[in-house]
Amino acid sequence: MELKNRWVHFRIRDVYIPEPQQLLAALHGEDLLQGRVVEISEGAGVTDSYAVVEVEGFEHPVIVPAESVLGVL
């Protein structure tokens, strides 16, 4: 099958160049996620604290700087 000039499907994890993380950041870096905070680190202040957040659909919690939390539902 000739692939040149054809639209195709592929998994992000299969991308060789650029790194899959770069591709995801470029495509979805500004997307907003929401989740439930399950833990807060004990930093000296807001800029030193991190939130551990469970996001539906992700197997593992994500960790974000507490100052990056944009709102509370």
CORHUGI-V544125 format. One record per backbone hydrogen bond with DSSP energy under -0.5 kcal/mol. NH is the residue of the N-H (numbers start at 0). CO is the residue of the C=O. If there is no record, write none. Layout:
nh=NH co=CO
nh=NH co=CO
//
This chain:
nh=2 co=0
nh=5 co=2
nh=13 co=10
nh=14 co=11
nh=21 co=18
nh=22 co=18
nh=23 co=19
nh=24 co=20
nh=25 co=21
nh=26 co=22
nh=27 co=23
nh=28 co=24
nh=30 co=27
nh=35 co=53
nh=36 co=34
nh=37 co=51
nh=38 co=51
nh=40 co=49
nh=42 co=40
nh=47 co=44
nh=48 co=44
nh=48 co=45
nh=50 co=63
nh=51 co=38
nh=52 co=50
nh=52 co=61
nh=53 co=35
nh=54 co=52
nh=55 co=53
nh=57 co=54
nh=61 co=52
nh=63 co=50
nh=65 co=48
nh=66 co=45
nh=67 co=64
nh=68 co=65
//
